[in-house]
Amino acid sequence: MSSRVPPRTALFLFSVLCAHAISAEEVAPPPPGNQPKADEPAVITVNDEKMTSADVQRFIQALPPQFRSYYGGPGRQQLPRYIVQMKILAAEAKKEKLEDRPEVQKAIAIARESILADAARKSMGEKVPVSDQEVQSLYEKRKSEFDEVHIRHLLIRADNSPARPTAAPTSPPLPEADARKKIEDLRSQLQAGGDFAELAQANSEDLATAGAGGDMGYINRQKVFPPIANAAYELAVGAVSDIIQTPYGFEIIKVEDRRVKPLAEVRPDLEAQLRQRKVEEVLQKLQAQYKVVVDAAYFAPAKKTARPHPPSPSTHP
């Protein structure tokens, strides 16, 4: 099944994001120091409307966070097409006075209200104080999550393994017995003093890591399959595992190092979590100041209807 978004759907989604970005800029204009120079060349032009590189960058920054990194990185080449199409379609809509339609006005009002709500949430997050002591306390409480192991791995694929590597393999997988025999031979070489990185580079069928001697960097339990994670956290630094069967085939790992990720690396995430938690507390207090009525019955989960059972054979004539 393809994960590619159909062009029309992609344009619709992107138009929604564009509306969010444009309205967000209207709600919170960029600081004066970020204004483009008068002689800055345009990178996109539609009739008399021009966008400079600074305009495009502000546009990306105004997108919702979950889309900002994509359109600011791997999806950057798609920006001109979608922006141009959006501007052309918006111009056509204005010609036809589609903005006068009640459903369009309602959609614009909803989008604007949503953007204002996001701006208010961001403003609240910037105002709530987060102390070093709070960050340190949360770090200590969640320290086990930051326990990491630096490993190398060596993979031999088997033809009955359900998972397939993301990079196209250069040769077909081996029958299970042959794959097991090959990795047993490689482990024997490691036990005899063979260099793990050299053997992984020459034999590993994980093309994403083989060139780096099987180096997977620092991993934690959430990032790899449980059999690999369990072995990695049980082994001492410098030790090589037994043969591990995974959905990709047969693997061996070596532990290169172990560490707890330092506070400096996780501080931004911890601060963001603390701010989000405090914003929710502020919202709870604010909500108490407003008259809110919710029809719980209307929003209750839909009741599942029982499937009719087939008649028992005894009921047939």
N, C-alpha and C positions, 0 to 999 in steps of 0.2 A: 504494500500500500504506500503510495507516495505521500510525503509530508508537505509537498509544495502547495502553497495557497493559490487557488485559482485567481487569475488576474483581476476579475471583477470584484471578488471578495477582498483581495489585497488592496485594491484601490479604495473600496468602501471603508475598510479598517483604517487605512492610512489617512483618508479624508477626515475621519473622526479624530485621529491623532492630530492632524493639522489644525482642526478647529480648536482642539484643546490647547495646542501650542500658541496659536494666534491669540486666542482669548486670554491665555495666561499672560502673554506679553502685555495685553491691554490692562489686565488687573495689576501686574507688577512689572513696570517698565524696567529695562536694564539700567544699572548705575551709569552716571555720566561718563565715567572713565572707560566704559566699554563701547561708546558710540563710534561708528565707523568714520574713517576719514572721508572728506568730501570727494577726494580724487580716487578713492578705492574702486578698482574695476569690478564690474558685475560678473558674477559666475552663472547666473540664470536670468534671462530676460524674456518676458512675455508681453508683447506689444510695448507699452511705455513703462511697464512695471519691472523694476530691476531688484535683484537680490545680490548683495556682496557676500564674500566669504564670511564676514562678521555676521551678516543677517542669517546665513545658513547655520552658523555655529550657535547663535542665540535660539534659532528655531529648534535645533536638536536639544539644547539644554532645557527648553520649555516643554519637551515631550514628557509623558509619564516615565518614571524611572525604569520600568520594565522594558520600555522600547528605546530609551535613550542610548544604552550601551550598544544595541544592535545597529541602529541607524547612524550612530557615531563611529561604528567600526565595520564589521563585515557587511552590513546592509547599506553602507554609504553610497555605493554605486547606484542603488535603486532610488535614491533621493530625487535626482533631477526628473526622472520620469514621473514619479508620483506627484511631486510638487507642481510640475508643468500641467499634468492632467487635472489636478485639483483646481488650479487657477483658471484653466480653460472652462471646466465644468461649472465653477462658481460664476464665471462671467456669463456663461450661457443661462444659468439659473436667474441671474439678475435681469438679463434681457427679457426673460419670460415672466419676471416678477414672481418667481416661485417663493421668495421670502415672505410674500403676503399671504401665503396659504396658512391656515390655522395650525395644521400639523407641523409645518416647518417652524413657525414661530414658537410653538410649544417645545419642539426639539431643541431649538436655540436657547430657549429659556432654561431648560433642564441642563444643557451643557454648561451654560454660564454659571448656574447655581452650583453645579458639581465642581467647576474650576475655582469658584470663590471658596467653597468648602475646603478644597485642597490647599488653597493659599492660606486660609485661616489655620488649618492643621499645621502647615509648615511654620507659620508665624509663632504658633504656640510652642512648637518644638524648639524653636530658636530661643525662646524666652525662658523655658523651664531650666533651672540650674541643675547641673550634674557635677558632683564633686569627685575629686580623685579617690576619696575614700569609698564612695559608692561603686566606682568602676573597679577598684581593687577588690572590694567585697564580692562583687558579681564574678570577677575573674577567679577568685579562690573557690567560690561555690561551684563553678562549672569547669574547674581545672582538668577534670578527667576527660572532658571533651576535646581538650587541646593536646592530649598525649598523642604524639606522632612517632611513626617508625619509618626510617629511610630504608627502602628495600630495592633489591634487583630481582628480576624474575626471568625464568627461562621457560618457554612454552613449546610443547610439541603437540600439534593438533591431531585429534583422532576423528575418523570419519563418522562416528556415531555421536559426536558432541553436538548438542542442540544449538549452541551459539556460534556465530561466525564473526571473524575479525572485521573491523571497520575498513582497514586497508586491504586492498585486493591481494590475496596470497600469490606467491610465485609458483607454488606447486600444490597439488591436491593433498588433502589430509591422508594420513596413513591409516590402515586398519588398526583397530584398537590394540590388538596384540603386538603389532609392529611398533606402534607409537609408545606403548609401555616399555618394550624392549629397548628402544632408542633412548628414552629418558633414563632408564636404569643404567645404561652404559655411560651416559653423561654424568649421572650422579656418582658413579664409581670413579670417574676421572676427577671429579671435584674432591671426593674423599681422599684421593691419592695426591692432592695438592694442586690440581688444575685451577687456573684462574677463571673465576666465575664470569667476569666481564668479557673475556676473550671467547669463552665457550658460548655465552649468550649471543654475542655478536655474530658468531659463525653458525649457530644452530637454531636460535630462538625463532619461532614462527609468528611472534608478535612484532610485526614490522614497525609499529609505532615506537617501540623501545629497543629493538635489537641493535640498531645503529649506535645507541648509547650504552651498549653492553648490558641491556636489560634494565637500565635505571628507571625506576618508577617515581623517584623522588620521595618526599615525605608523604605518608598516607595515614589516614585514621580509619576507624572501623566503619564509618559511614561511606567511604569512598571505594571500597573493594569488596569482592565476594567474601562472605563469612569464612569459608575455609582458608583463604589467603590471610584475612585479618587475624583469625585465631592463631594461625601458625606464626605470623609476624610478631604478635604480642607475647607469645610464649618463648620465642627464641632469644638467646643472648646475642649481643652485638658480635658480629663476625661469624655466627653460626649459620649453617645451611640446613634447610628443612628436609623432611622426607618428601616423597613424591605426593603431590596433592592433585586430586582429580577435581576439575572445575567444569562449568558448561563449555569452556573453550577447548578442553583436552587435558593433558597432564602437565603439571607445572612444578618447578622447584624455585624456592626463593632464598635469598641471602639477606640477612639484616646487616646494614652498614652502619646505622646510627639510631639513636633514640633520643627524643627530646620532648619537652613540654613547650608548645608554641609560646613565645614570650608575649608579655602583656602589650608591648608596643605594637605588635602585629595585629592584635585583635581589639585594641582599644576603640577604633572607629565603630566597629560592629557593636561592641558592648555599650558604648555611649548612645548609639542609635536605638538600641533596645530599651535602655533606661529612659530615654526621652519619649519613646513611643508609649511606654508604660505610664509615664507621668502625664502625657497628653490625654490618655484614656481616663486617668483620674480627674483631670481638669474637665473633660467632657461630661463625666458623670455628675460633677458638681454643677456645671452649666445646665445640664438637662433638668436638674431639679428646679431651676428658675423658670422653666418654660412649661406651659400647659400642653402636655403630650397625651394623646388618646390613641391607642392602637387596638384595632379589632383583632384580638387573638384568634378568634374562630376563622376569620378570613385568611390569616397567614399560617394556619395550622397545616402540617404536612398532609398531603392527599392520602386518603385511606386506600390501602391496597385492597382491590377486590379479589376475592377468592376465586381461583380457577375452577371451573366446573369439572367434577370428577367423571370419568367415563362410566357408563352404567355397568353394574356387575353382570357377569355372564348369566346369573340366575334370573335376571329381570327380562331376558330375551324370551320371546314366545317359543 
